[in-house]
Amino acid sequence: MTATHGWTIDDEPDLTPTEPPPSPKQQQFITDLAAEVHGDDADTYLARLTADGRWTRQHASTVIEELLDARSRMTRPETTVPEGLHHTDGQIYRVKRSAASGNLYTTALNPKTGKWDYTGRKPLAHLDEGTTLTVEAARAWGVNYGICCVCGRTLTDPTSVNRGIGPICETRL
């Protein structure tokens, strides 16, 4: 049994180098989970995973299960981020509450597609009441990208293009 950052790995599987490597999705998921579970020590943790040369798809599956288990045991502080639209570092986020779990999560407006892409809980660490989207910030973003940051539609009406937001969406802020 090996202790690692407050949790243990029992009976590591005997893996051979002939097994396929982890998929890119597995690697990304492990990176994201490690950041949540290990915080600033995530890079060290990830480096140890590959150090012994046994970094395989099966090993990655085991690591994912362990990280998910460790994450479920973590106590998360209550967030004070208000639901709704937020603006920080040039990005528009929508903070929503999951109907299934009751947890807050974010989506980010993609300025190229006008679609909301799931971004999970990570951005919540950088959002607060001070990042709540203002009408002025919504207008500036809309003028810059030609997309309404409330609904994600392309602005076509000349008045809306100049203002950076449509009249209906402006009332929603």
Contacts in CASP RR format, 6 or more apart in sequence:
PFRMAT RR
TARGET T0000
AUTHOR 0000-0000-0000
METHOD contacts of the structure
MODEL  1
MTATHGWTIDDEPDLTPTEPPPSPKQQQFITDLAAEVHGDDADTYLARLT
ADGRWTRQHASTVIEELLDARSRMTRPETTVPEGLHHTDGQIYRVKRSAA
SGNLYTTALNPKTGKWDYTGRKPLAHLDEGTTLTVEAARAWGVNYGICCV
CGRTLTDPTSVNRGIGPICETRL
1 8 0 8 1.000
1 9 0 8 1.000
1 10 0 8 1.000
2 8 0 8 1.000
2 9 0 8 1.000
2 12 0 8 1.000
4 45 0 8 1.000
4 48 0 8 1.000
5 37 0 8 1.000
5 38 0 8 1.000
5 41 0 8 1.000
5 45 0 8 1.000
6 70 0 8 1.000
7 66 0 8 1.000
7 69 0 8 1.000
7 70 0 8 1.000
7 73 0 8 1.000
9 66 0 8 1.000
12 62 0 8 1.000
13 58 0 8 1.000
13 59 0 8 1.000
13 62 0 8 1.000
15 54 0 8 1.000
15 56 0 8 1.000
15 58 0 8 1.000
15 59 0 8 1.000
16 56 0 8 1.000
17 53 0 8 1.000
17 54 0 8 1.000
17 56 0 8 1.000
19 56 0 8 1.000
19 57 0 8 1.000
19 58 0 8 1.000
19 59 0 8 1.000
20 56 0 8 1.000
20 57 0 8 1.000
21 55 0 8 1.000
21 56 0 8 1.000
21 57 0 8 1.000
22 30 0 8 1.000
22 55 0 8 1.000
22 56 0 8 1.000
22 57 0 8 1.000
22 59 0 8 1.000
22 60 0 8 1.000
23 57 0 8 1.000
23 60 0 8 1.000
26 57 0 8 1.000
26 60 0 8 1.000
26 61 0 8 1.000
26 64 0 8 1.000
27 60 0 8 1.000
29 64 0 8 1.000
30 46 0 8 1.000
30 49 0 8 1.000
30 60 0 8 1.000
30 63 0 8 1.000
30 64 0 8 1.000
30 67 0 8 1.000
31 42 0 8 1.000
31 46 0 8 1.000
32 122 0 8 1.000
33 64 0 8 1.000
33 67 0 8 1.000
33 68 0 8 1.000
33 71 0 8 1.000
34 42 0 8 1.000
34 45 0 8 1.000
34 46 0 8 1.000
34 67 0 8 1.000
35 42 0 8 1.000
35 122 0 8 1.000
36 71 0 8 1.000
36 74 0 8 1.000
36 121 0 8 1.000
36 122 0 8 1.000
37 67 0 8 1.000
37 70 0 8 1.000
37 71 0 8 1.000
37 74 0 8 1.000
38 44 0 8 1.000
38 45 0 8 1.000
49 55 0 8 1.000
49 59 0 8 1.000
49 63 0 8 1.000
79 104 0 8 1.000
79 124 0 8 1.000
80 128 0 8 1.000
80 129 0 8 1.000
81 95 0 8 1.000
81 104 0 8 1.000
81 124 0 8 1.000
81 127 0 8 1.000
81 128 0 8 1.000
81 129 0 8 1.000
82 95 0 8 1.000
82 129 0 8 1.000
82 132 0 8 1.000
83 95 0 8 1.000
83 96 0 8 1.000
83 97 0 8 1.000
83 104 0 8 1.000
84 94 0 8 1.000
84 95 0 8 1.000
84 96 0 8 1.000
84 132 0 8 1.000
84 133 0 8 1.000
85 92 0 8 1.000
85 93 0 8 1.000
85 94 0 8 1.000
85 95 0 8 1.000
85 132 0 8 1.000
85 133 0 8 1.000
85 138 0 8 1.000
85 149 0 8 1.000
85 150 0 8 1.000
85 173 0 8 1.000
86 92 0 8 1.000
86 93 0 8 1.000
86 94 0 8 1.000
86 95 0 8 1.000
86 127 0 8 1.000
86 131 0 8 1.000
86 132 0 8 1.000
86 133 0 8 1.000
87 93 0 8 1.000
87 131 0 8 1.000
87 132 0 8 1.000
87 133 0 8 1.000
87 134 0 8 1.000
87 137 0 8 1.000
87 138 0 8 1.000
87 141 0 8 1.000
87 149 0 8 1.000
88 123 0 8 1.000
88 126 0 8 1.000
88 127 0 8 1.000
88 131 0 8 1.000
89 126 0 8 1.000
90 141 0 8 1.000
91 108 0 8 1.000
91 109 0 8 1.000
91 123 0 8 1.000
92 108 0 8 1.000
92 109 0 8 1.000
92 133 0 8 1.000
92 141 0 8 1.000
92 149 0 8 1.000
93 106 0 8 1.000
93 107 0 8 1.000
93 108 0 8 1.000
93 109 0 8 1.000
93 119 0 8 1.000
93 123 0 8 1.000
93 127 0 8 1.000
93 131 0 8 1.000
94 106 0 8 1.000
94 107 0 8 1.000
94 108 0 8 1.000
94 109 0 8 1.000
94 116 0 8 1.000
95 104 0 8 1.000
95 105 0 8 1.000
95 106 0 8 1.000
95 124 0 8 1.000
95 127 0 8 1.000
96 104 0 8 1.000
96 105 0 8 1.000
96 106 0 8 1.000
96 107 0 8 1.000
97 103 0 8 1.000
97 104 0 8 1.000
97 105 0 8 1.000
98 104 0 8 1.000
98 105 0 8 1.000
103 121 0 8 1.000
104 121 0 8 1.000
104 124 0 8 1.000
105 118 0 8 1.000
105 119 0 8 1.000
105 120 0 8 1.000
105 121 0 8 1.000
105 124 0 8 1.000
106 118 0 8 1.000
106 119 0 8 1.000
106 120 0 8 1.000
106 121 0 8 1.000
106 122 0 8 1.000
106 123 0 8 1.000
106 124 0 8 1.000
106 127 0 8 1.000
107 116 0 8 1.000
107 117 0 8 1.000
107 118 0 8 1.000
107 119 0 8 1.000
107 120 0 8 1.000
108 116 0 8 1.000
108 117 0 8 1.000
108 119 0 8 1.000
108 123 0 8 1.000
109 115 0 8 1.000
109 116 0 8 1.000
109 117 0 8 1.000
109 147 0 8 1.000
109 149 0 8 1.000
109 152 0 8 1.000
110 116 0 8 1.000
110 117 0 8 1.000
111 145 0 8 1.000
111 147 0 8 1.000
114 147 0 8 1.000
114 152 0 8 1.000
114 153 0 8 1.000
114 154 0 8 1.000
115 152 0 8 1.000
116 152 0 8 1.000
133 149 0 8 1.000
133 173 0 8 1.000
134 173 0 8 1.000
135 165 0 8 1.000
135 170 0 8 1.000
135 173 0 8 1.000
138 149 0 8 1.000
138 150 0 8 1.000
138 164 0 8 1.000
138 165 0 8 1.000
138 169 0 8 1.000
138 170 0 8 1.000
138 173 0 8 1.000
139 163 0 8 1.000
139 164 0 8 1.000
139 165 0 8 1.000
140 164 0 8 1.000
141 149 0 8 1.000
141 164 0 8 1.000
142 148 0 8 1.000
142 149 0 8 1.000
142 155 0 8 1.000
142 164 0 8 1.000
142 165 0 8 1.000
143 161 0 8 1.000
143 162 0 8 1.000
143 163 0 8 1.000
143 164 0 8 1.000
146 154 0 8 1.000
146 155 0 8 1.000
146 161 0 8 1.000
146 164 0 8 1.000
147 153 0 8 1.000
147 154 0 8 1.000
147 155 0 8 1.000
148 154 0 8 1.000
148 155 0 8 1.000
148 160 0 8 1.000
148 164 0 8 1.000
148 165 0 8 1.000
148 166 0 8 1.000
148 169 0 8 1.000
149 165 0 8 1.000
150 165 0 8 1.000
150 166 0 8 1.000
150 169 0 8 1.000
150 170 0 8 1.000
150 172 0 8 1.000
150 173 0 8 1.000
151 169 0 8 1.000
155 161 0 8 1.000
155 164 0 8 1.000
155 165 0 8 1.000
155 166 0 8 1.000
157 166 0 8 1.000
159 167 0 8 1.000
160 166 0 8 1.000
160 167 0 8 1.000
163 170 0 8 1.000
END
